[in-house]
């Protein structure tokens, strides 16, 4: 989805039938609300819907990871100390 204000059109929901869906939650209020809305929509048709947050992860400049783009700048020390969480986060790939 291109933005938090967007919803999945009802006409598109059948395309997600029996799929495994991953939602990476943007770490702000609008992102959390949007992810909840999308999850609720997708649960009607998808086999599995997982939501992922970046809580507790920090970029190499000390700012919190807020989205997938920020994850690319993950502080190297977190790659070791949060190895299990990162593996689960990227399990879809």
PyMOL Python script that loads the backbone (N, CA, C, O; Angstrom):
from pymol import cmd

cmd.read_pdbstr("""\
ATOM      1  N   UNK A   1       0.840  -1.172   0.000  1.00  0.00           N
ATOM      2  CA  UNK A   1       0.000   0.000   0.000  1.00  0.00           C
ATOM      3  C   UNK A   1       0.888   1.239   0.000  1.00  0.00           C
ATOM      4  O   UNK A   1       1.934   1.271   0.648  1.00  0.00           O
ATOM      5  N   UNK A   2       0.461   2.237  -0.724  1.00  0.00           N
ATOM      6  CA  UNK A   2       1.270   3.435  -0.895  1.00  0.00           C
ATOM      7  C   UNK A   2       1.137   4.436   0.242  1.00  0.00           C
ATOM      8  O   UNK A   2       1.965   5.339   0.360  1.00  0.00           O
ATOM      9  N   UNK A   3       0.120   4.299   1.080  1.00  0.00           N
ATOM     10  CA  UNK A   3      -0.042   5.239   2.172  1.00  0.00           C
ATOM     11  C   UNK A   3      -1.067   4.766   3.180  1.00  0.00           C
ATOM     12  O   UNK A   3      -1.904   3.913   2.886  1.00  0.00           O
ATOM     13  N   UNK A   4      -0.988   5.332   4.373  1.00  0.00           N
ATOM     14  CA  UNK A   4      -1.836   4.906   5.475  1.00  0.00           C
ATOM     15  C   UNK A   4      -3.311   5.234   5.258  1.00  0.00           C
ATOM     16  O   UNK A   4      -4.174   4.595   5.860  1.00  0.00           O
ATOM     17  N   UNK A   5      -3.615   6.212   4.413  1.00  0.00           N
ATOM     18  CA  UNK A   5      -5.012   6.571   4.183  1.00  0.00           C
ATOM     19  C   UNK A   5      -5.702   5.597   3.237  1.00  0.00           C
ATOM     20  O   UNK A   5      -6.926   5.632   3.103  1.00  0.00           O
ATOM     21  N   UNK A   6      -4.953   4.746   2.590  1.00  0.00           N
ATOM     22  CA  UNK A   6      -5.519   3.840   1.599  1.00  0.00           C
ATOM     23  C   UNK A   6      -6.132   2.602   2.262  1.00  0.00           C
ATOM     24  O   UNK A   6      -5.683   2.140   3.311  1.00  0.00           O
ATOM     25  N   UNK A   7      -7.172   2.088   1.609  1.00  0.00           N
ATOM     26  CA  UNK A   7      -7.773   0.818   2.002  1.00  0.00           C
ATOM     27  C   UNK A   7      -7.690  -0.128   0.821  1.00  0.00           C
ATOM     28  O   UNK A   7      -7.566   0.305  -0.325  1.00  0.00           O
ATOM     29  N   UNK A   8      -7.756  -1.393   1.096  1.00  0.00           N
ATOM     30  CA  UNK A   8      -7.760  -2.381   0.027  1.00  0.00           C
ATOM     31  C   UNK A   8      -9.169  -2.409  -0.549  1.00  0.00           C
ATOM     32  O   UNK A   8     -10.126  -2.640   0.190  1.00  0.00           O
ATOM     33  N   UNK A   9      -9.319  -2.179  -1.852  1.00  0.00           N
ATOM     34  CA  UNK A   9     -10.663  -2.219  -2.431  1.00  0.00           C
ATOM     35  C   UNK A   9     -11.297  -3.596  -2.246  1.00  0.00           C
ATOM     36  O   UNK A   9     -10.631  -4.620  -2.401  1.00  0.00           O
ATOM     37  N   UNK A  10     -12.577  -3.611  -1.915  1.00  0.00           N
ATOM     38  CA  UNK A  10     -13.299  -4.874  -1.731  1.00  0.00           C
ATOM     39  C   UNK A  10     -13.150  -5.773  -2.955  1.00  0.00           C
ATOM     40  O   UNK A  10     -13.069  -6.995  -2.826  1.00  0.00           O
ATOM     41  N   UNK A  11     -13.115  -5.173  -4.135  1.00  0.00           N
ATOM     42  CA  UNK A  11     -13.008  -5.959  -5.372  1.00  0.00           C
ATOM     43  C   UNK A  11     -11.660  -6.671  -5.487  1.00  0.00           C
ATOM     44  O   UNK A  11     -11.538  -7.645  -6.229  1.00  0.00           O
ATOM     45  N   UNK A  12     -10.655  -6.197  -4.764  1.00  0.00           N
ATOM     46  CA  UNK A  12      -9.323  -6.808  -4.826  1.00  0.00           C
ATOM     47  C   UNK A  12      -9.139  -7.926  -3.806  1.00  0.00           C
ATOM     48  O   UNK A  12      -8.238  -8.751  -3.959  1.00  0.00           O
ATOM     49  N   UNK A  13      -9.964  -7.970  -2.784  1.00  0.00           N
ATOM     50  CA  UNK A  13      -9.789  -8.958  -1.707  1.00  0.00           C
ATOM     51  C   UNK A  13      -9.754 -10.405  -2.194  1.00  0.00           C
ATOM     52  O   UNK A  13      -8.965 -11.184  -1.659  1.00  0.00           O
ATOM     53  N   UNK A  14     -10.560 -10.811  -3.172  1.00  0.00           N
ATOM     54  CA  UNK A  14     -10.484 -12.208  -3.624  1.00  0.00           C
ATOM     55  C   UNK A  14      -9.100 -12.618  -4.139  1.00  0.00           C
ATOM     56  O   UNK A  14      -8.766 -13.802  -4.132  1.00  0.00           O
ATOM     57  N   UNK A  15      -8.312 -11.669  -4.574  1.00  0.00           N
ATOM     58  CA  UNK A  15      -6.955 -11.988  -5.055  1.00  0.00           C
ATOM     59  C   UNK A  15      -6.035 -12.461  -3.926  1.00  0.00           C
ATOM     60  O   UNK A  15      -4.992 -13.064  -4.178  1.00  0.00           O
ATOM     61  N   UNK A  16      -6.423 -12.189  -2.708  1.00  0.00           N
ATOM     62  CA  UNK A  16      -5.625 -12.579  -1.546  1.00  0.00           C
ATOM     63  C   UNK A  16      -6.100 -13.889  -0.925  1.00  0.00           C
ATOM     64  O   UNK A  16      -5.547 -14.333   0.081  1.00  0.00           O
ATOM     65  N   UNK A  17      -7.113 -14.506  -1.513  1.00  0.00           N
ATOM     66  CA  UNK A  17      -7.688 -15.725  -0.955  1.00  0.00           C
ATOM     67  C   UNK A  17      -6.618 -16.801  -0.757  1.00  0.00           C
ATOM     68  O   UNK A  17      -5.857 -17.120  -1.671  1.00  0.00           O
ATOM     69  N   UNK A  18      -6.580 -17.343   0.442  1.00  0.00           N
ATOM     70  CA  UNK A  18      -5.678 -18.436   0.822  1.00  0.00           C
ATOM     71  C   UNK A  18      -4.198 -18.096   0.691  1.00  0.00           C
ATOM     72  O   UNK A  18      -3.370 -18.997   0.555  1.00  0.00           O
ATOM     73  N   UNK A  19      -3.856 -16.824   0.728  1.00  0.00           N
ATOM     74  CA  UNK A  19      -2.456 -16.393   0.654  1.00  0.00           C
ATOM     75  C   UNK A  19      -1.904 -16.144   2.056  1.00  0.00           C
ATOM     76  O   UNK A  19      -2.654 -15.953   3.014  1.00  0.00           O
ATOM     77  N   UNK A  20      -0.583 -16.150   2.151  1.00  0.00           N
ATOM     78  CA  UNK A  20       0.111 -15.764   3.374  1.00  0.00           C
ATOM     79  C   UNK A  20       0.526 -14.300   3.194  1.00  0.00           C
ATOM     80  O   UNK A  20       1.312 -13.977   2.303  1.00  0.00           O
ATOM     81  N   UNK A  21      -0.001 -13.432   4.035  1.00  0.00           N
ATOM     82  CA  UNK A  21       0.195 -11.990   3.895  1.00  0.00           C
ATOM     83  C   UNK A  21       1.098 -11.482   5.014  1.00  0.00           C
ATOM     84  O   UNK A  21       0.942 -11.863   6.174  1.00  0.00           O
ATOM     85  N   UNK A  22       2.043 -10.616   4.653  1.00  0.00           N
ATOM     86  CA  UNK A  22       2.938  -9.975   5.616  1.00  0.00           C
ATOM     87  C   UNK A  22       2.664  -8.473   5.573  1.00  0.00           C
ATOM     88  O   UNK A  22       2.712  -7.863   4.505  1.00  0.00           O
ATOM     89  N   UNK A  23       2.381  -7.881   6.718  1.00  0.00           N
ATOM     90  CA  UNK A  23       2.203  -6.437   6.823  1.00  0.00           C
ATOM     91  C   UNK A  23       3.306  -5.908   7.735  1.00  0.00           C
ATOM     92  O   UNK A  23       3.418  -6.312   8.892  1.00  0.00           O
ATOM     93  N   UNK A  24       4.114  -5.005   7.198  1.00  0.00           N
ATOM     94  CA  UNK A  24       5.174  -4.376   7.969  1.00  0.00           C
ATOM     95  C   UNK A  24       4.658  -3.022   8.425  1.00  0.00           C
ATOM     96  O   UNK A  24       4.475  -2.111   7.617  1.00  0.00           O
ATOM     97  N   UNK A  25       4.427  -2.898   9.722  1.00  0.00           N
ATOM     98  CA  UNK A  25       3.739  -1.749  10.298  1.00  0.00           C
ATOM     99  C   UNK A  25       4.686  -0.563  10.417  1.00  0.00           C
ATOM    100  O   UNK A  25       5.737  -0.654  11.052  1.00  0.00           O
ATOM    101  N   UNK A  26       4.299   0.557   9.794  1.00  0.00           N
ATOM    102  CA  UNK A  26       5.061   1.793   9.962  1.00  0.00           C
ATOM    103  C   UNK A  26       4.853   2.274  11.394  1.00  0.00           C
ATOM    104  O   UNK A  26       3.724   2.304  11.883  1.00  0.00           O
ATOM    105  N   UNK A  27       5.929   2.646  12.059  1.00  0.00           N
ATOM    106  CA  UNK A  27       5.903   2.924  13.499  1.00  0.00           C
ATOM    107  C   UNK A  27       5.411   4.334  13.827  1.00  0.00           C
ATOM    108  O   UNK A  27       6.114   5.105  14.480  1.00  0.00           O
ATOM    109  N   UNK A  28       4.217   4.664  13.378  1.00  0.00           N
ATOM    110  CA  UNK A  28       3.560   5.886  13.826  1.00  0.00           C
ATOM    111  C   UNK A  28       2.071   5.584  13.950  1.00  0.00           C
ATOM    112  O   UNK A  28       1.614   4.515  13.545  1.00  0.00           O
ATOM    113  N   UNK A  29       1.323   6.521  14.507  1.00  0.00           N
ATOM    114  CA  UNK A  29      -0.093   6.256  14.773  1.00  0.00           C
ATOM    115  C   UNK A  29      -0.854   5.915  13.494  1.00  0.00           C
ATOM    116  O   UNK A  29      -1.639   4.967  13.474  1.00  0.00           O
ATOM    117  N   UNK A  30      -0.629   6.677  12.433  1.00  0.00           N
ATOM    118  CA  UNK A  30      -1.325   6.415  11.165  1.00  0.00           C
ATOM    119  C   UNK A  30      -0.974   5.035  10.626  1.00  0.00           C
ATOM    120  O   UNK A  30      -1.844   4.338  10.105  1.00  0.00           O
ATOM    121  N   UNK A  31       0.291   4.629  10.743  1.00  0.00           N
ATOM    122  CA  UNK A  31       0.722   3.319  10.266  1.00  0.00           C
ATOM    123  C   UNK A  31       0.096   2.174  11.043  1.00  0.00           C
ATOM    124  O   UNK A  31      -0.270   1.151  10.465  1.00  0.00           O
ATOM    125  N   UNK A  32      -0.024   2.344  12.336  1.00  0.00           N
ATOM    126  CA  UNK A  32      -0.627   1.314  13.181  1.00  0.00           C
ATOM    127  C   UNK A  32      -2.115   1.175  12.863  1.00  0.00           C
ATOM    128  O   UNK A  32      -2.630   0.062  12.758  1.00  0.00           O
ATOM    129  N   UNK A  33      -2.800   2.301  12.713  1.00  0.00           N
ATOM    130  CA  UNK A  33      -4.230   2.268  12.374  1.00  0.00           C
ATOM    131  C   UNK A  33      -4.431   1.617  11.012  1.00  0.00           C
ATOM    132  O   UNK A  33      -5.319   0.781  10.845  1.00  0.00           O
ATOM    133  N   UNK A  34      -3.606   1.999  10.036  1.00  0.00           N
ATOM    134  CA  UNK A  34      -3.727   1.435   8.689  1.00  0.00           C
ATOM    135  C   UNK A  34      -3.468  -0.066   8.695  1.00  0.00           C
ATOM    136  O   UNK A  34      -4.214  -0.827   8.079  1.00  0.00           O
ATOM    137  N   UNK A  35      -2.413  -0.497   9.388  1.00  0.00           N
ATOM    138  CA  UNK A  35      -2.086  -1.929   9.428  1.00  0.00           C
ATOM    139  C   UNK A  35      -3.220  -2.732  10.055  1.00  0.00           C
ATOM    140  O   UNK A  35      -3.517  -3.841   9.611  1.00  0.00           O
ATOM    141  N   UNK A  36      -3.851  -2.179  11.079  1.00  0.00           N
ATOM    142  CA  UNK A  36      -4.981  -2.854  11.710  1.00  0.00           C
ATOM    143  C   UNK A  36      -6.149  -2.961  10.731  1.00  0.00           C
ATOM    144  O   UNK A  36      -6.801  -4.002  10.647  1.00  0.00           O
ATOM    145  N   UNK A  37      -6.408  -1.888   9.996  1.00  0.00           N
ATOM    146  CA  UNK A  37      -7.495  -1.893   9.017  1.00  0.00           C
ATOM    147  C   UNK A  37      -7.225  -2.923   7.917  1.00  0.00           C
ATOM    148  O   UNK A  37      -8.114  -3.696   7.559  1.00  0.00           O
ATOM    149  N   UNK A  38      -6.012  -2.937   7.385  1.00  0.00           N
ATOM    150  CA  UNK A  38      -5.658  -3.877   6.323  1.00  0.00           C
ATOM    151  C   UNK A  38      -5.723  -5.314   6.830  1.00  0.00           C
ATOM    152  O   UNK A  38      -6.216  -6.204   6.136  1.00  0.00           O
ATOM    153  N   UNK A  39      -5.218  -5.535   8.053  1.00  0.00           N
ATOM    154  CA  UNK A  39      -5.257  -6.878   8.637  1.00  0.00           C
ATOM    155  C   UNK A  39      -6.698  -7.369   8.745  1.00  0.00           C
ATOM    156  O   UNK A  39      -7.004  -8.506   8.390  1.00  0.00           O
ATOM    157  N   UNK A  40      -7.579  -6.498   9.241  1.00  0.00           N
ATOM    158  CA  UNK A  40      -8.976  -6.883   9.387  1.00  0.00           C
ATOM    159  C   UNK A  40      -9.620  -7.181   8.037  1.00  0.00           C
ATOM    160  O   UNK A  40     -10.415  -8.113   7.918  1.00  0.00           O
ATOM    161  N   UNK A  41      -9.279  -6.396   7.027  1.00  0.00           N
ATOM    162  CA  UNK A  41      -9.806  -6.657   5.689  1.00  0.00           C
ATOM    163  C   UNK A  41      -9.296  -7.999   5.156  1.00  0.00           C
ATOM    164  O   UNK A  41     -10.070  -8.797   4.629  1.00  0.00           O
ATOM    165  N   UNK A  42      -8.014  -8.236   5.295  1.00  0.00           N
ATOM    166  CA  UNK A  42      -7.396  -9.425   4.714  1.00  0.00           C
ATOM    167  C   UNK A  42      -7.780 -10.707   5.437  1.00  0.00           C
ATOM    168  O   UNK A  42      -7.821 -11.773   4.823  1.00  0.00           O
ATOM    169  N   UNK A  43      -8.058 -10.620   6.713  1.00  0.00           N
ATOM    170  CA  UNK A  43      -8.442 -11.821   7.474  1.00  0.00           C
ATOM    171  C   UNK A  43      -9.720 -12.453   6.932  1.00  0.00           C
ATOM    172  O   UNK A  43      -9.988 -13.626   7.189  1.00  0.00           O
ATOM    173  N   UNK A  44     -10.501 -11.690   6.192  1.00  0.00           N
ATOM    174  CA  UNK A  44     -11.725 -12.223   5.601  1.00  0.00           C
ATOM    175  C   UNK A  44     -11.421 -13.286   4.546  1.00  0.00           C
ATOM    176  O   UNK A  44     -12.230 -14.187   4.321  1.00  0.00           O
ATOM    177  N   UNK A  45     -10.247 -13.183   3.892  1.00  0.00           N
ATOM    178  CA  UNK A  45      -9.966 -14.056   2.755  1.00  0.00           C
ATOM    179  C   UNK A  45      -8.622 -14.779   2.829  1.00  0.00           C
ATOM    180  O   UNK A  45      -8.490 -15.874   2.282  1.00  0.00           O
ATOM    181  N   UNK A  46      -7.638 -14.202   3.483  1.00  0.00           N
ATOM    182  CA  UNK A  46      -6.290 -14.767   3.476  1.00  0.00           C
ATOM    183  C   UNK A  46      -6.182 -15.954   4.433  1.00  0.00           C
ATOM    184  O   UNK A  46      -6.897 -16.035   5.432  1.00  0.00           O
ATOM    185  N   UNK A  47      -5.286 -16.858   4.108  1.00  0.00           N
ATOM    186  CA  UNK A  47      -5.040 -18.011   4.967  1.00  0.00           C
ATOM    187  C   UNK A  47      -4.344 -17.580   6.252  1.00  0.00           C
ATOM    188  O   UNK A  47      -4.674 -18.060   7.336  1.00  0.00           O
ATOM    189  N   UNK A  48      -3.382 -16.672   6.126  1.00  0.00           N
ATOM    190  CA  UNK A  48      -2.602 -16.197   7.265  1.00  0.00           C
ATOM    191  C   UNK A  48      -2.283 -14.720   7.036  1.00  0.00           C
ATOM    192  O   UNK A  48      -1.927 -14.320   5.927  1.00  0.00           O
ATOM    193  N   UNK A  49      -2.411 -13.913   8.089  1.00  0.00           N
ATOM    194  CA  UNK A  49      -2.014 -12.512   8.025  1.00  0.00           C
ATOM    195  C   UNK A  49      -1.110 -12.240   9.215  1.00  0.00           C
ATOM    196  O   UNK A  49      -1.538 -12.351  10.363  1.00  0.00           O
ATOM    197  N   UNK A  50       0.130 -11.887   8.944  1.00  0.00           N
ATOM    198  CA  UNK A  50       1.087 -11.551  10.001  1.00  0.00           C
ATOM    199  C   UNK A  50       1.370 -10.063   9.940  1.00  0.00           C
ATOM    200  O   UNK A  50       1.492  -9.488   8.858  1.00  0.00           O
ATOM    201  N   UNK A  51       1.474  -9.446  11.100  1.00  0.00           N
ATOM    202  CA  UNK A  51       1.927  -8.061  11.171  1.00  0.00           C
ATOM    203  C   UNK A  51       3.261  -8.033  11.909  1.00  0.00           C
ATOM    204  O   UNK A  51       3.469  -8.755  12.883  1.00  0.00           O
ATOM    205  N   UNK A  52       4.139  -7.197  11.428  1.00  0.00           N
ATOM    206  CA  UNK A  52       5.473  -7.072  12.005  1.00  0.00           C
ATOM    207  C   UNK A  52       5.740  -5.623  12.370  1.00  0.00           C
ATOM    208  O   UNK A  52       5.402  -4.708  11.617  1.00  0.00           O
ATOM    209  N   UNK A  53       6.341  -5.424  13.518  1.00  0.00           N
ATOM    210  CA  UNK A  53       6.773  -4.094  13.936  1.00  0.00           C
ATOM    211  C   UNK A  53       8.289  -4.112  14.091  1.00  0.00           C
ATOM    212  O   UNK A  53       8.920  -5.169  14.056  1.00  0.00           O
ATOM    213  N   UNK A  54       8.845  -2.955  14.258  1.00  0.00           N
ATOM    214  CA  UNK A  54      10.297  -2.813  14.380  1.00  0.00           C
ATOM    215  C   UNK A  54      10.687  -2.353  15.776  1.00  0.00           C
ATOM    216  O   UNK A  54      11.745  -1.754  15.970  1.00  0.00           O
ATOM    217  N   UNK A  55       9.824  -2.637  16.747  1.00  0.00           N
ATOM    218  CA  UNK A  55      10.054  -2.217  18.133  1.00  0.00           C
ATOM    219  C   UNK A  55      11.404  -2.715  18.637  1.00  0.00           C
ATOM    220  O   UNK A  55      11.760  -3.879  18.454  1.00  0.00           O
ATOM    221  N   UNK A  56      12.143  -1.822  19.271  1.00  0.00           N
ATOM    222  CA  UNK A  56      13.405  -2.187  19.888  1.00  0.00           C
ATOM    223  C   UNK A  56      14.600  -2.199  18.955  1.00  0.00           C
ATOM    224  O   UNK A  56      15.712  -2.512  19.380  1.00  0.00           O
ATOM    225  N   UNK A  57      14.388  -1.861  17.679  1.00  0.00           N
ATOM    226  CA  UNK A  57      15.497  -1.818  16.726  1.00  0.00           C
ATOM    227  C   UNK A  57      15.867  -0.367  16.436  1.00  0.00           C
ATOM    228  O   UNK A  57      14.999   0.503  16.354  1.00  0.00           O
ATOM    229  N   UNK A  58      17.161  -0.120  16.284  1.00  0.00           N
ATOM    230  CA  UNK A  58      17.649   1.234  16.054  1.00  0.00           C
ATOM    231  C   UNK A  58      18.568   1.279  14.846  1.00  0.00           C
ATOM    232  O   UNK A  58      19.313   0.340  14.569  1.00  0.00           O
ATOM    233  N   UNK A  59      18.495   2.389  14.141  1.00  0.00           N
ATOM    234  CA  UNK A  59      19.356   2.613  12.990  1.00  0.00           C
ATOM    235  C   UNK A  59      20.770   2.937  13.471  1.00  0.00           C
ATOM    236  O   UNK A  59      21.000   3.186  14.654  1.00  0.00           O
ATOM    237  N   UNK A  60      21.696   2.928  12.540  1.00  0.00           N
ATOM    238  CA  UNK A  60      23.093   3.181  12.908  1.00  0.00           C
ATOM    239  C   UNK A  60      23.325   4.614  13.402  1.00  0.00           C
ATOM    240  O   UNK A  60      24.384   4.896  13.961  1.00  0.00           O
ATOM    241  N   UNK A  61      22.359   5.530  13.210  1.00  0.00           N
ATOM    242  CA  UNK A  61      22.486   6.886  13.744  1.00  0.00           C
ATOM    243  C   UNK A  61      21.741   7.058  15.070  1.00  0.00           C
ATOM    244  O   UNK A  61      21.650   8.172  15.587  1.00  0.00           O
ATOM    245  N   UNK A  62      21.205   5.955  15.627  1.00  0.00           N
ATOM    246  CA  UNK A  62      20.544   5.995  16.921  1.00  0.00           C
ATOM    247  C   UNK A  62      19.040   6.215  16.873  1.00  0.00           C
ATOM    248  O   UNK A  62      18.367   6.070  17.893  1.00  0.00           O
ATOM    249  N   UNK A  63      18.502   6.560  15.715  1.00  0.00           N
ATOM    250  CA  UNK A  63      17.053   6.745  15.598  1.00  0.00           C
ATOM    251  C   UNK A  63      16.360   5.386  15.520  1.00  0.00           C
ATOM    252  O   UNK A  63      16.930   4.433  14.988  1.00  0.00           O
ATOM    253  N   UNK A  64      15.137   5.286  16.045  1.00  0.00           N
ATOM    254  CA  UNK A  64      14.413   4.013  15.972  1.00  0.00           C
ATOM    255  C   UNK A  64      14.099   3.634  14.523  1.00  0.00           C
ATOM    256  O   UNK A  64      13.902   4.498  13.669  1.00  0.00           O
ATOM    257  N   UNK A  65      14.057   2.341  14.270  1.00  0.00           N
ATOM    258  CA  UNK A  65      13.625   1.835  12.962  1.00  0.00           C
ATOM    259  C   UNK A  65      12.115   2.012  12.905  1.00  0.00           C
ATOM    260  O   UNK A  65      11.392   1.531  13.778  1.00  0.00           O
ATOM    261  N   UNK A  66      11.638   2.711  11.867  1.00  0.00           N
ATOM    262  CA  UNK A  66      10.213   2.973  11.749  1.00  0.00           C
ATOM    263  C   UNK A  66       9.539   2.238  10.618  1.00  0.00           C
ATOM    264  O   UNK A  66       8.316   2.097  10.606  1.00  0.00           O
ATOM    265  N   UNK A  67      10.335   1.758   9.649  1.00  0.00           N
ATOM    266  CA  UNK A  67       9.753   1.068   8.501  1.00  0.00           C
ATOM    267  C   UNK A  67      10.833   0.226   7.825  1.00  0.00           C
ATOM    268  O   UNK A  67      11.974   0.179   8.284  1.00  0.00           O
ATOM    269  N   UNK A  68      10.462  -0.430   6.741  1.00  0.00           N
ATOM    270  CA  UNK A  68      11.427  -1.305   6.053  1.00  0.00           C
ATOM    271  C   UNK A  68      12.629  -0.544   5.518  1.00  0.00           C
ATOM    272  O   UNK A  68      13.740  -1.073   5.520  1.00  0.00           O
ATOM    273  N   UNK A  69      12.431   0.683   5.060  1.00  0.00           N
ATOM    274  CA  UNK A  69      13.571   1.471   4.579  1.00  0.00           C
ATOM    275  C   UNK A  69      14.581   1.706   5.698  1.00  0.00           C
ATOM    276  O   UNK A  69      15.788   1.581   5.492  1.00  0.00           O
ATOM    277  N   UNK A  70      14.076   2.050   6.888  1.00  0.00           N
ATOM    278  CA  UNK A  70      14.962   2.262   8.035  1.00  0.00           C
ATOM    279  C   UNK A  70      15.706   0.984   8.406  1.00  0.00           C
ATOM    280  O   UNK A  70      16.844   1.041   8.872  1.00  0.00           O
ATOM    281  N   UNK A  71      15.076  -0.154   8.205  1.00  0.00           N
ATOM    282  CA  UNK A  71      15.705  -1.434   8.557  1.00  0.00           C
ATOM    283  C   UNK A  71      17.007  -1.638   7.781  1.00  0.00           C
ATOM    284  O   UNK A  71      17.912  -2.325   8.253  1.00  0.00           O
ATOM    285  N   UNK A  72      17.097  -1.046   6.603  1.00  0.00           N
ATOM    286  CA  UNK A  72      18.333  -1.152   5.817  1.00  0.00           C
ATOM    287  C   UNK A  72      19.498  -0.442   6.491  1.00  0.00           C
ATOM    288  O   UNK A  72      20.659  -0.725   6.197  1.00  0.00           O
ATOM    289  N   UNK A  73      19.188   0.478   7.391  1.00  0.00           N
ATOM    290  CA  UNK A  73      20.222   1.214   8.121  1.00  0.00           C
ATOM    291  C   UNK A  73      20.333   0.713   9.560  1.00  0.00           C
ATOM    292  O   UNK A  73      20.713   1.468  10.456  1.00  0.00           O
ATOM    293  N   UNK A  74      20.004  -0.554   9.779  1.00  0.00           N
ATOM    294  CA  UNK A  74      20.038  -1.143  11.113  1.00  0.00           C
ATOM    295  C   UNK A  74      21.447  -1.088  11.685  1.00  0.00           C
ATOM    296  O   UNK A  74      22.427  -1.388  11.003  1.00  0.00           O
ATOM    297  N   UNK A  75      21.525  -0.700  12.947  1.00  0.00           N
ATOM    298  CA  UNK A  75      22.808  -0.694  13.641  1.00  0.00           C
ATOM    299  C   UNK A  75      23.348  -2.123  13.648  1.00  0.00           C
ATOM    300  O   UNK A  75      22.633  -3.045  14.038  1.00  0.00           O
ATOM    301  N   UNK A  76      24.595  -2.323  13.225  1.00  0.00           N
ATOM    302  CA  UNK A  76      25.160  -3.675  13.138  1.00  0.00           C
ATOM    303  C   UNK A  76      25.082  -4.472  14.446  1.00  0.00           C
ATOM    304  O   UNK A  76      24.968  -5.697  14.410  1.00  0.00           O
ATOM    305  N   UNK A  77      25.139  -3.799  15.587  1.00  0.00           N
ATOM    306  CA  UNK A  77      25.084  -4.535  16.859  1.00  0.00           C
ATOM    307  C   UNK A  77      23.728  -5.234  17.030  1.00  0.00           C
ATOM    308  O   UNK A  77      23.646  -6.254  17.713  1.00  0.00           O
ATOM    309  N   UNK A  78      22.682  -4.705  16.426  1.00  0.00           N
ATOM    310  CA  UNK A  78      21.361  -5.329  16.530  1.00  0.00           C
ATOM    311  C   UNK A  78      21.238  -6.559  15.644  1.00  0.00           C
ATOM    312  O   UNK A  78      20.393  -7.420  15.888  1.00  0.00           O
ATOM    313  N   UNK A  79      22.070  -6.646  14.628  1.00  0.00           N
ATOM    314  CA  UNK A  79      22.033  -7.820  13.759  1.00  0.00           C
ATOM    315  C   UNK A  79      22.405  -9.072  14.539  1.00  0.00           C
ATOM    316  O   UNK A  79      21.928 -10.164  14.230  1.00  0.00           O
ATOM    317  N   UNK A  80      23.250  -8.920  15.541  1.00  0.00           N
ATOM    318  CA  UNK A  80      23.651 -10.049  16.373  1.00  0.00           C
ATOM    319  C   UNK A  80      22.696 -10.217  17.546  1.00  0.00           C
ATOM    320  O   UNK A  80      22.215 -11.321  17.801  1.00  0.00           O
ATOM    321  N   UNK A  81      22.418  -9.130  18.262  1.00  0.00           N
ATOM    322  CA  UNK A  81      21.611  -9.237  19.482  1.00  0.00           C
ATOM    323  C   UNK A  81      20.131  -9.513  19.209  1.00  0.00           C
ATOM    324  O   UNK A  81      19.422  -9.980  20.100  1.00  0.00           O
ATOM    325  N   UNK A  82      19.654  -9.235  18.001  1.00  0.00           N
ATOM    326  CA  UNK A  82      18.248  -9.470  17.642  1.00  0.00           C
ATOM    327  C   UNK A  82      18.134 -10.435  16.467  1.00  0.00           C
ATOM    328  O   UNK A  82      17.201 -10.348  15.669  1.00  0.00           O
ATOM    329  N   UNK A  83      19.071 -11.336  16.372  1.00  0.00           N
ATOM    330  CA  UNK A  83      19.138 -12.264  15.242  1.00  0.00           C
ATOM    331  C   UNK A  83      17.841 -13.065  15.075  1.00  0.00           C
ATOM    332  O   UNK A  83      17.360 -13.234  13.954  1.00  0.00           O
ATOM    333  N   UNK A  84      17.278 -13.556  16.173  1.00  0.00           N
ATOM    334  CA  UNK A  84      16.057 -14.363  16.105  1.00  0.00           C
ATOM    335  C   UNK A  84      14.884 -13.534  15.570  1.00  0.00           C
ATOM    336  O   UNK A  84      14.148 -13.988  14.694  1.00  0.00           O
ATOM    337  N   UNK A  85      14.712 -12.314  16.101  1.00  0.00           N
ATOM    338  CA  UNK A  85      13.621 -11.447  15.663  1.00  0.00           C
ATOM    339  C   UNK A  85      13.771 -11.073  14.193  1.00  0.00           C
ATOM    340  O   UNK A  85      12.783 -11.041  13.458  1.00  0.00           O
ATOM    341  N   UNK A  86      14.989 -10.791  13.762  1.00  0.00           N
ATOM    342  CA  UNK A  86      15.224 -10.440  12.368  1.00  0.00           C
ATOM    343  C   UNK A  86      14.940 -11.616  11.443  1.00  0.00           C
ATOM    344  O   UNK A  86      14.403 -11.436  10.350  1.00  0.00           O
ATOM    345  N   UNK A  87      15.296 -12.806  11.876  1.00  0.00           N
ATOM    346  CA  UNK A  87      15.024 -13.991  11.071  1.00  0.00           C
ATOM    347  C   UNK A  87      13.518 -14.177  10.898  1.00  0.00           C
ATOM    348  O   UNK A  87      13.056 -14.506   9.806  1.00  0.00           O
ATOM    349  N   UNK A  88      12.757 -13.971  11.962  1.00  0.00           N
ATOM    350  CA  UNK A  88      11.289 -14.075  11.874  1.00  0.00           C
ATOM    351  C   UNK A  88      10.721 -12.976  10.997  1.00  0.00           C
ATOM    352  O   UNK A  88       9.811 -13.220  10.205  1.00  0.00           O
ATOM    353  N   UNK A  89      11.245 -11.781  11.129  1.00  0.00           N
ATOM    354  CA  UNK A  89      10.788 -10.638  10.358  1.00  0.00           C
ATOM    355  C   UNK A  89      10.959 -10.880   8.866  1.00  0.00           C
ATOM    356  O   UNK A  89      10.100 -10.502   8.069  1.00  0.00           O
ATOM    357  N   UNK A  90      12.057 -11.504   8.492  1.00  0.00           N
ATOM    358  CA  UNK A  90      12.370 -11.701   7.076  1.00  0.00           C
ATOM    359  C   UNK A  90      12.069 -13.112   6.608  1.00  0.00           C
ATOM    360  O   UNK A  90      12.552 -13.526   5.554  1.00  0.00           O
ATOM    361  N   UNK A  91      11.293 -13.847   7.360  1.00  0.00           N
ATOM    362  CA  UNK A  91      10.961 -15.229   7.035  1.00  0.00           C
ATOM    363  C   UNK A  91      10.190 -15.364   5.726  1.00  0.00           C
ATOM    364  O   UNK A  91      10.207 -16.431   5.112  1.00  0.00           O
ATOM    365  N   UNK A  92       9.521 -14.311   5.291  1.00  0.00           N
ATOM    366  CA  UNK A  92       8.706 -14.370   4.080  1.00  0.00           C
ATOM    367  C   UNK A  92       9.564 -14.485   2.810  1.00  0.00           C
ATOM    368  O   UNK A  92       9.108 -15.003   1.791  1.00  0.00           O
ATOM    369  N   UNK A  93      10.783 -14.006   2.883  1.00  0.00           N
ATOM    370  CA  UNK A  93      11.630 -13.939   1.678  1.00  0.00           C
ATOM    371  C   UNK A  93      12.118 -15.309   1.239  1.00  0.00           C
ATOM    372  O   UNK A  93      12.838 -15.419   0.247  1.00  0.00           O
TER     373      UNK A  93
END
""", "prot")
cmd.dss("prot")
cmd.show_as("cartoon", "prot")
cmd.util.cbc("prot")
cmd.orient("prot")
